[in-house]
């Protein structure tokens, strides 16, 4: 890696961040001793197959189970079945997997252990509507939430209370077995009750909270769905439910760990790192404007630190979709960043989703250079118009500046690095 080459250096920082949150390298240290009874492995999320693979490599004793992951995110396993399903909109494969998972944990006893492997993406992948709600209605609500600009915590609150398995309901199905949940966190704040909508972790929110969120974003729901959300008898378990007293939850990978690894790599290359936050939310284009202002302050005034330096941040931005273009939140961030920087010399950036998929596209993200907009203009591309059309992917694809990793089989959300040189 040549740290004097900004593109190589940015790619290196992203690779170091990914290595630090690889569940295959982190999971073994958190495994308990085998129980006297059975061990059943269940789970859902973009990292679920990689986590299942790691369990098989390190588990001392018999086990069986089923995990569900996104199409293309599987991993080779022998004893734990891996099912691939739809994301971000649920499909029949995910619903069948959820039904089978409930069957697998039925009739366990207190000597048995359930290992639940949870990561981001599990909300869509482990989808089983609550009684009275159709699968199509839940899919339509998910689509509208994705387009509304709602933050992930609010989306997951709604999905949790429209589900037969989320919000701790899957843990209730495992009772009286002990449940150990291992979590790769993709949510700001790393609350395990929010990751994948907490299938084994109750959070204390209510159906009324979900209704308030739906109202905030003007999302219409049927009378049947409203009845489910308003019925106390259908509520998710509370955190103090005695049936969950033996259960334990451990977060094994976080956005902070990814940022710390990138910061260490930056120091090793002679750059001073500045970690802004691991939990930035908000519209991607608005977050970009703030990052651009900080980069300009560094470049022009040496504040809050002098160049050469690296500005790092994580979290999960959102995009209110108004156009018809292609692009995820990281491409949107970078396009807005480029417009705000206006070709500022010495400023290069990368923004990627750590799962390897930016939105629904085939790239993890992209790289921005001081000459990005000039090269785009030379090709007849109008950056401002493409941003208005939510078409960041198309601009970076035309310039050959996409970052394509394929599925990484981990997921701690967005990774952003802005390198500011002193040249």
LUMMI-937456 format. One record per residue (C-alpha): residue in three letters; x, y, z. Coordinates in nm, 4 decimals, always signed. Layout:
BEGIN
residuo,east,north,up
ala,X,Y,Z $
...
***
This chain:
BEGIN
residuo,east,north,up
unk,+0.0000,+0.0000,+0.0000 $
unk,+0.1322,+0.3396,-0.1045 $
unk,+0.0057,+0.5991,+0.1455 $
unk,+0.1056,+0.8753,-0.0955 $
unk,-0.1555,+0.7465,-0.3423 $
unk,-0.4902,+0.8650,-0.1980 $
unk,-0.6943,+0.6000,-0.3784 $
unk,-0.4755,+0.3164,-0.2517 $
unk,-0.4678,+0.4663,+0.0951 $
unk,-0.8461,+0.5062,+0.1167 $
unk,-0.8969,+0.1484,-0.0014 $
unk,-0.6472,+0.0302,+0.2603 $
unk,-0.8337,+0.2117,+0.5374 $
unk,-1.1602,+0.0472,+0.4325 $
unk,-0.9980,-0.2959,+0.4202 $
unk,-0.8546,-0.2507,+0.7697 $
unk,-1.1962,-0.1461,+0.8976 $
unk,-1.3556,-0.4581,+0.7470 $
unk,-1.0903,-0.6888,+0.8941 $
unk,-1.1589,-0.5507,+1.2413 $
unk,-1.5288,-0.6482,+1.2256 $
unk,-1.4996,-0.9877,+1.0561 $
unk,-1.7189,-1.2152,+1.2703 $
unk,-1.5127,-1.5127,+1.1606 $
unk,-1.2231,-1.3711,+1.3606 $
unk,-1.4258,-1.2424,+1.6557 $
unk,-1.6908,-1.4984,+1.7384 $
unk,-1.4901,-1.7854,+1.8886 $
unk,-1.3901,-1.5981,+2.2045 $
unk,-1.7560,-1.5509,+2.2971 $
unk,-1.8728,-1.9114,+2.2669 $
unk,-1.9823,-2.0781,+2.5931 $
unk,-1.9070,-2.4363,+2.7011 $
unk,-2.1382,-2.6929,+2.5422 $
unk,-2.4568,-2.7562,+2.7408 $
unk,-2.5637,-3.0906,+2.8850 $
unk,-2.8525,-3.0894,+2.6398 $
unk,-2.8837,-2.9958,+2.2743 $
unk,-2.7269,-2.6987,+2.0955 $
unk,-2.9449,-2.5330,+1.8322 $
unk,-2.8107,-2.2488,+1.6192 $
unk,-3.0492,-1.9945,+1.4692 $
unk,-2.9903,-1.6498,+1.3260 $
unk,-3.0551,-1.3859,+1.0655 $
unk,-2.8664,-1.1069,+0.8929 $
unk,-2.6058,-1.0291,+0.6310 $
unk,-2.3326,-1.1723,+0.8563 $
unk,-2.5341,-1.4754,+0.9710 $
unk,-2.3729,-1.7288,+0.7359 $
unk,-2.0197,-1.6136,+0.8217 $
unk,-2.1097,-1.6357,+1.1908 $
unk,-2.2525,-1.9851,+1.1458 $
unk,-1.9355,-2.0904,+0.9653 $
unk,-1.7284,-1.9647,+1.2597 $
unk,-1.9452,-2.1511,+1.5114 $
unk,-1.8907,-2.4762,+1.3234 $
unk,-1.5155,-2.4190,+1.3136 $
unk,-1.4866,-2.3675,+1.6885 $
unk,-1.7726,-2.5547,+1.8559 $
unk,-1.6761,-2.8575,+2.0617 $
unk,-1.9758,-3.0862,+2.0390 $
unk,-2.2815,-3.1689,+1.8279 $
unk,-2.5040,-2.8929,+1.6926 $
unk,-2.7691,-2.8246,+1.4339 $
unk,-2.9661,-2.5274,+1.3189 $
unk,-3.0718,-2.2787,+1.0548 $
unk,-2.9725,-1.9220,+0.9694 $
unk,-3.1058,-1.6907,+0.6998 $
unk,-2.8983,-1.4380,+0.5072 $
unk,-2.9292,-1.2183,+0.2006 $
unk,-2.9026,-1.3692,-0.1473 $
unk,-2.5351,-1.4042,-0.2336 $
unk,-2.4161,-1.3730,+0.1284 $
unk,-2.3974,-1.7446,+0.2086 $
unk,-2.0986,-1.9392,+0.3419 $
unk,-2.0070,-2.3096,+0.3437 $
unk,-2.1453,-2.4983,+0.6446 $
unk,-2.2030,-2.8648,+0.7245 $
unk,-2.4362,-2.8787,+1.0244 $
unk,-2.6109,-2.5422,+1.0186 $
unk,-2.8355,-2.4884,+0.7192 $
unk,-2.7978,-2.1526,+0.5446 $
unk,-3.1050,-2.0146,+0.3692 $
unk,-3.0821,-1.7099,+0.1414 $
unk,-3.3720,-1.4679,+0.1214 $
unk,-3.4811,-1.1215,+0.0083 $
unk,-3.3440,-0.7929,+0.1389 $
unk,-3.4332,-0.5101,+0.1941 $
unk,-3.7889,-0.6119,+0.1044 $
unk,-3.8937,-0.9459,+0.2611 $
unk,-3.9863,-1.2422,+0.0435 $
unk,-4.1377,-1.5868,+0.0797 $
unk,-3.8010,-1.7528,+0.1424 $
unk,-3.7478,-1.5397,+0.4533 $
unk,-4.0952,-1.6132,+0.5834 $
unk,-4.0505,-1.9868,+0.5320 $
unk,-3.7170,-1.9678,+0.7163 $
unk,-3.8799,-1.7878,+1.0097 $
unk,-4.1517,-2.0525,+1.0312 $
unk,-3.8954,-2.3318,+1.0251 $
unk,-3.6870,-2.1556,+1.2894 $
unk,-3.9835,-2.1504,+1.5245 $
unk,-4.0278,-2.5218,+1.4653 $
unk,-3.6608,-2.5901,+1.5410 $
unk,-3.6770,-2.4318,+1.8865 $
unk,-4.0095,-2.5823,+1.9819 $
unk,-4.0059,-2.8303,+2.2733 $
unk,-3.6563,-2.7469,+2.3990 $
unk,-3.5844,-2.7891,+2.7700 $
unk,-3.3808,-2.6024,+3.0297 $
unk,-3.0688,-2.8128,+2.9600 $
unk,-3.0597,-2.6992,+2.5970 $
unk,-2.8757,-2.4001,+2.4498 $
unk,-2.9868,-2.1804,+2.1618 $
unk,-2.7109,-1.9798,+1.9926 $
unk,-2.8733,-1.6912,+1.8088 $
unk,-2.6527,-1.5164,+1.5505 $
unk,-2.7867,-1.1726,+1.4680 $
unk,-2.6636,-0.8992,+1.2355 $
unk,-2.7981,-0.6109,+1.0309 $
unk,-3.0430,-0.7050,+0.7605 $
unk,-3.2208,-0.9526,+0.9849 $
unk,-3.5344,-0.7386,+1.0023 $
unk,-3.6155,-0.8091,+0.6388 $
unk,-3.4614,-1.1551,+0.6215 $
unk,-3.6428,-1.2991,+0.9235 $
unk,-3.9910,-1.1854,+0.8378 $
unk,-4.3088,-1.3433,+0.9655 $
unk,-4.6091,-1.1129,+0.9961 $
unk,-4.8112,-1.1055,+1.3156 $
unk,-5.1505,-1.2790,+1.2963 $
unk,-5.3968,-1.0669,+1.1034 $
unk,-5.1339,-0.8922,+0.8873 $
unk,-5.0673,-1.0095,+0.5338 $
unk,-4.7177,-1.0564,+0.3983 $
unk,-4.7893,-0.8147,+0.1135 $
unk,-4.9005,-0.5399,+0.3502 $
unk,-4.5869,-0.5797,+0.5586 $
unk,-4.3732,-0.5673,+0.2428 $
unk,-4.5495,-0.2506,+0.1300 $
unk,-4.4974,-0.0856,+0.4687 $
unk,-4.1283,-0.1793,+0.4469 $
unk,-4.1022,-0.0266,+0.0985 $
unk,-4.2623,+0.2963,+0.2151 $
unk,-4.0391,+0.3174,+0.5218 $
unk,-3.7301,+0.2676,+0.3047 $
unk,-3.8338,+0.5555,+0.0812 $
unk,-3.9468,+0.7841,+0.3632 $
unk,-3.6058,+0.8762,+0.5013 $
unk,-3.6930,+0.7273,+0.8416 $
unk,-3.3870,+0.6299,+1.0492 $
unk,-3.3186,+0.2616,+1.1045 $
unk,-3.4344,+0.2680,+1.4667 $
unk,-3.7797,+0.3906,+1.3688 $
unk,-3.8079,+0.1463,+1.0800 $
unk,-3.7177,-0.1417,+1.3075 $
unk,-3.9658,-0.0319,+1.5739 $
unk,-4.2472,-0.0652,+1.3215 $
unk,-4.1221,-0.3976,+1.1862 $
unk,-4.0785,-0.5305,+1.5398 $
unk,-4.4417,-0.4727,+1.6316 $
unk,-4.5799,-0.6111,+1.3062 $
unk,-4.3874,-0.9367,+1.3517 $
unk,-4.4503,-1.2790,+1.5002 $
unk,-4.0788,-1.3337,+1.5748 $
unk,-3.9166,-0.9969,+1.6509 $
unk,-3.9033,-0.7863,+1.9651 $
unk,-3.8028,-1.0864,+2.1786 $
unk,-4.0786,-1.3144,+2.0513 $
unk,-3.8288,-1.5652,+1.9089 $
unk,-3.6653,-1.5903,+2.2530 $
unk,-4.0027,-1.6705,+2.4065 $
unk,-4.0389,-1.9560,+2.1572 $
unk,-3.7072,-2.0968,+2.2839 $
unk,-3.8128,-2.0977,+2.6509 $
unk,-3.7140,-2.2745,+2.8793 $
unk,-3.3835,-2.3230,+2.6941 $
unk,-3.1043,-2.0750,+2.7583 $
unk,-3.0500,-1.8288,+2.4699 $
unk,-2.7118,-1.6689,+2.3975 $
unk,-2.7381,-1.4023,+2.1291 $
unk,-2.4209,-1.2851,+1.9515 $
unk,-2.4647,-0.9595,+1.7644 $
unk,-2.2839,-0.7800,+1.4831 $
unk,-2.4244,-0.4302,+1.5275 $
unk,-2.5296,-0.2138,+1.2355 $
unk,-2.7201,+0.0458,+1.4363 $
unk,-2.6096,+0.3750,+1.5909 $
unk,-2.5635,+0.3207,+1.9630 $
unk,-2.5251,-0.0588,+1.9252 $
unk,-2.8501,-0.1392,+2.1064 $
unk,-2.8983,-0.5144,+2.0454 $
unk,-3.2748,-0.4725,+2.0725 $
unk,-3.2617,-0.2639,+1.7535 $
unk,-3.0290,-0.4866,+1.5467 $
unk,-3.2502,-0.6992,+1.3188 $
unk,-3.5414,-0.5697,+1.5286 $
unk,-3.4273,-0.7807,+1.8233 $
unk,-3.5744,-1.1288,+1.7629 $
unk,-3.4395,-1.2451,+2.0995 $
unk,-3.4017,-0.9077,+2.2738 $
unk,-3.7059,-0.7081,+2.3932 $
unk,-3.6772,-0.3304,+2.3945 $
unk,-3.9733,-0.1957,+2.5855 $
unk,-4.1303,-0.0027,+2.2964 $
unk,-4.4989,-0.0429,+2.2202 $
unk,-4.7426,-0.0781,+1.9345 $
unk,-4.8460,+0.2812,+2.0031 $
unk,-4.4869,+0.3886,+1.9310 $
unk,-4.5025,+0.2073,+1.5976 $
unk,-4.8328,+0.3745,+1.5107 $
unk,-4.6844,+0.7152,+1.5894 $
unk,-4.3929,+0.6500,+1.3524 $
unk,-4.6258,+0.5401,+1.0733 $
unk,-4.8250,+0.8587,+1.1235 $
unk,-4.5129,+1.0748,+1.1208 $
unk,-4.4237,+0.9543,+0.7705 $
unk,-4.7836,+0.9410,+0.6434 $
unk,-4.7731,+0.5671,+0.5832 $
unk,-5.1203,+0.4196,+0.5545 $
unk,-5.1942,+0.0838,+0.7191 $
unk,-5.4997,-0.1369,+0.7219 $
unk,-5.7514,-0.1567,+1.0036 $
unk,-5.6219,-0.5078,+1.0782 $
unk,-5.2656,-0.3817,+1.1227 $
unk,-5.3856,-0.0988,+1.3445 $
unk,-5.5742,-0.3490,+1.5555 $
unk,-5.2614,-0.5603,+1.5999 $
unk,-5.0557,-0.2598,+1.7040 $
unk,-5.3227,-0.1452,+1.9501 $
unk,-5.3890,-0.4870,+2.1121 $
unk,-5.1986,-0.5346,+2.4427 $
unk,-5.2483,-0.9113,+2.4169 $
unk,-5.0314,-0.9150,+2.1024 $
unk,-4.7560,-0.6963,+2.2493 $
unk,-4.3920,-0.8035,+2.2482 $
unk,-4.2437,-0.9190,+2.5811 $
unk,-4.1056,-0.6592,+2.8172 $
unk,-3.7337,-0.6614,+2.9130 $
unk,-3.8197,-0.7845,+3.2647 $
unk,-4.0182,-1.0868,+3.1439 $
unk,-3.9120,-1.3754,+3.3751 $
unk,-3.9087,-1.6209,+3.0839 $
unk,-3.6048,-1.4348,+2.9463 $
unk,-3.4105,-1.4208,+3.2755 $
unk,-3.1465,-1.6800,+3.1768 $
unk,-3.0740,-1.5254,+2.8383 $
unk,-2.7604,-1.3287,+2.7518 $
unk,-2.6680,-1.0945,+2.4674 $
unk,-2.3153,-0.9991,+2.3555 $
unk,-2.2303,-0.7439,+2.0865 $
unk,-1.9162,-0.8765,+1.9162 $
unk,-1.8578,-0.6215,+1.6357 $
unk,-1.9357,-0.2503,+1.6098 $
unk,-1.8811,+0.0533,+1.3912 $
unk,-1.6480,+0.1914,+1.6573 $
unk,-1.4178,-0.1082,+1.6181 $
unk,-1.4029,-0.0458,+1.2425 $
unk,-1.3214,+0.3221,+1.2925 $
unk,-1.0566,+0.2426,+1.5543 $
unk,-0.8846,+0.0071,+1.3111 $
unk,-0.8887,+0.2678,+1.0346 $
unk,-0.7556,+0.5301,+1.2763 $
unk,-0.4665,+0.2999,+1.3721 $
unk,-0.3864,+0.2418,+1.0041 $
unk,-0.3905,+0.6161,+0.9412 $
unk,-0.1452,+0.6813,+1.2259 $
unk,+0.0841,+0.4069,+1.0969 $
unk,+0.0943,+0.5857,+0.7596 $
unk,+0.1773,+0.9226,+0.9141 $
unk,-0.1722,+1.0766,+0.9063 $
unk,-0.3479,+1.2128,+1.2135 $
unk,-0.6970,+1.0615,+1.2455 $
unk,-1.0054,+1.2462,+1.3671 $
unk,-1.3036,+1.0234,+1.4463 $
unk,-1.6146,+1.2398,+1.4309 $
unk,-1.8647,+0.9778,+1.5455 $
unk,-1.9615,+0.6140,+1.5016 $
unk,-2.3327,+0.6911,+1.4956 $
unk,-2.4062,+0.9710,+1.2492 $
unk,-2.7602,+0.9722,+1.1139 $
unk,-2.9551,+1.2067,+0.8893 $
unk,-3.0009,+1.2685,+0.5187 $
unk,-2.6860,+1.1590,+0.3348 $
unk,-2.6608,+1.4862,+0.1413 $
unk,-2.6926,+1.6924,+0.4619 $
unk,-2.4267,+1.4840,+0.6380 $
unk,-2.2048,+1.5430,+0.3346 $
unk,-2.2380,+1.9216,+0.3651 $
unk,-2.1175,+1.9082,+0.7268 $
unk,-1.8241,+1.6818,+0.6378 $
unk,-1.7302,+1.9154,+0.3535 $
unk,-1.7288,+2.2142,+0.5890 $
unk,-1.4949,+2.0345,+0.8284 $
unk,-1.2624,+1.9319,+0.5450 $
unk,-1.2513,+2.2889,+0.4166 $
unk,-1.1705,+2.4201,+0.7649 $
unk,-0.8813,+2.1747,+0.7910 $
unk,-0.7501,+2.2557,+0.4451 $
unk,-0.7746,+2.6341,+0.4775 $
unk,-0.7127,+2.6965,+0.8492 $
unk,-0.5578,+2.3818,+0.9990 $
unk,-0.8552,+2.3372,+1.2330 $
unk,-0.9573,+2.1315,+1.4219 $
unk,-0.6302,+1.9643,+1.3212 $
unk,-0.3678,+2.0247,+1.0542 $
unk,-0.3123,+1.8212,+0.7397 $
unk,-0.2104,+1.5539,+0.6646 $
unk,-0.5044,+1.3974,+0.8401 $
unk,-0.7969,+1.1601,+0.7973 $
unk,-1.1533,+1.2404,+0.9020 $
unk,-1.3451,+0.9233,+0.9895 $
unk,-1.7106,+0.8628,+1.0621 $
unk,-1.9677,+0.5858,+1.0750 $
unk,-2.3363,+0.5336,+1.1404 $
unk,-2.6253,+0.5043,+0.8996 $
unk,-2.7454,+0.7905,+0.6890 $
unk,-3.0749,+0.7848,+0.5037 $
unk,-3.2013,+0.8956,+0.1637 $
unk,-3.5448,+1.0326,+0.0958 $
unk,-3.5971,+0.9035,-0.2563 $
unk,-3.7370,+1.1705,-0.4860 $
unk,-3.5765,+1.0769,-0.8175 $
unk,-3.5565,+0.7742,-1.0452 $
unk,-3.1794,+0.7218,-1.0472 $
unk,-2.9562,+0.4454,-0.9181 $
unk,-2.7618,+0.4897,-0.6017 $
unk,-2.7281,+0.4023,-0.2352 $
unk,-2.6716,+0.6346,+0.0568 $
unk,-2.2919,+0.6259,+0.0228 $
unk,-2.2953,+0.7258,-0.3433 $
unk,-2.5416,+1.0006,-0.2516 $
unk,-2.3117,+1.1178,+0.0295 $
unk,-2.0079,+1.1321,-0.1969 $
unk,-2.1850,+1.3120,-0.4794 $
unk,-2.3169,+1.5748,-0.2374 $
unk,-1.9709,+1.5980,-0.0785 $
unk,-1.8097,+1.6588,-0.4170 $
unk,-2.0585,+1.9333,-0.5015 $
unk,-2.0004,+2.1015,-0.1646 $
unk,-1.6189,+2.0816,-0.1917 $
unk,-1.6169,+2.2203,-0.5474 $
unk,-1.2891,+2.0473,-0.6365 $
unk,-1.1005,+2.1547,-0.3228 $
unk,-0.7380,+2.0493,-0.3704 $
unk,-0.5907,+1.7779,-0.1525 $
unk,-0.9234,+1.6286,-0.0403 $
unk,-1.0094,+1.2694,-0.1305 $
unk,-1.2834,+1.0519,+0.0187 $
unk,-1.4306,+0.7053,+0.0331 $
unk,-1.7775,+0.6090,+0.1548 $
unk,-1.8874,+0.2460,+0.1632 $
unk,-2.1358,+0.0189,+0.3302 $
unk,-1.9432,-0.2416,+0.5268 $
unk,-2.1722,-0.5200,+0.4032 $
unk,-2.0414,-0.4600,+0.0502 $
unk,-2.3775,-0.3462,-0.0872 $
unk,-2.4672,+0.0233,-0.1089 $
unk,-2.8459,+0.0251,-0.1010 $
unk,-2.9571,-0.2281,-0.3603 $
unk,-2.6692,-0.1851,-0.6048 $
unk,-2.3677,-0.4081,-0.6770 $
unk,-2.1081,-0.1782,-0.5209 $
unk,-2.0026,-0.1107,-0.1640 $
unk,-1.9616,+0.2602,-0.2343 $
unk,-1.7267,+0.4849,-0.4277 $
unk,-1.4206,+0.7107,-0.4151 $
unk,-1.4202,+1.0872,-0.4606 $
unk,-1.1219,+1.2910,-0.5854 $
unk,-1.0710,+1.6666,-0.6316 $
unk,-1.1158,+1.6173,-1.0072 $
unk,-1.4321,+1.4018,-0.9858 $
unk,-1.6750,+1.6738,-1.0909 $
unk,-1.4446,+1.8018,-1.3642 $
unk,-1.4164,+1.4534,-1.5126 $
unk,-1.7926,+1.4131,-1.4866 $
unk,-1.8508,+1.7434,-1.6669 $
unk,-1.6095,+1.6377,-1.9398 $
unk,-1.8330,+1.3354,-1.9992 $
unk,-2.1455,+1.5485,-2.0139 $
unk,-2.2653,+1.4445,-1.6691 $
unk,-2.4451,+1.7074,-1.4598 $
unk,-2.3664,+1.6389,-1.0952 $
unk,-2.6368,+1.8575,-0.9405 $
unk,-2.9079,+1.7118,-1.1627 $
unk,-2.7906,+1.3580,-1.0875 $
unk,-2.7986,+1.4279,-0.7132 $
unk,-3.1541,+1.5587,-0.7473 $
unk,-3.2396,+1.2327,-0.9259 $
unk,-3.0701,+1.0194,-0.6532 $
unk,-2.8349,+0.8924,-0.9251 $
unk,-2.4942,+0.8900,-0.7577 $
unk,-2.4234,+0.5335,-0.8699 $
unk,-2.4458,+0.6246,-1.2374 $
unk,-2.2021,+0.9140,-1.2037 $
unk,-1.9348,+0.7139,-1.0195 $
unk,-1.9850,+0.4142,-1.2475 $
unk,-1.9242,+0.6299,-1.5543 $
unk,-1.5988,+0.7559,-1.3997 $
unk,-1.4784,+0.4099,-1.2956 $
unk,-1.4797,+0.5163,-0.9308 $
unk,-1.7112,+0.2579,-0.7766 $
unk,-1.5765,+0.0389,-0.4958 $
unk,-1.6883,-0.3181,-0.5639 $
unk,-1.6087,-0.5794,-0.2976 $
unk,-1.8961,-0.8217,-0.3288 $
unk,-2.0678,-0.9350,-0.0065 $
unk,-1.8294,-0.8943,+0.2897 $
unk,-2.0445,-1.1095,+0.5236 $
unk,-2.0223,-0.8525,+0.7987 $
unk,-2.2240,-0.5363,+0.8560 $
unk,-2.1521,-0.2409,+1.0832 $
unk,-2.3060,+0.0127,+0.8462 $
unk,-2.1465,+0.3096,+0.6762 $
unk,-1.7726,+0.3742,+0.6691 $
unk,-1.6490,+0.7164,+0.5608 $
unk,-1.2914,+0.8431,+0.5372 $
unk,-1.1779,+1.1791,+0.4059 $
unk,-0.8033,+1.2103,+0.3460 $
unk,-0.6690,+1.5652,+0.3509 $
unk,-0.3110,+1.6068,+0.2320 $
unk,-0.0767,+1.8970,+0.2999 $
unk,+0.0216,+1.9272,-0.0659 $
***
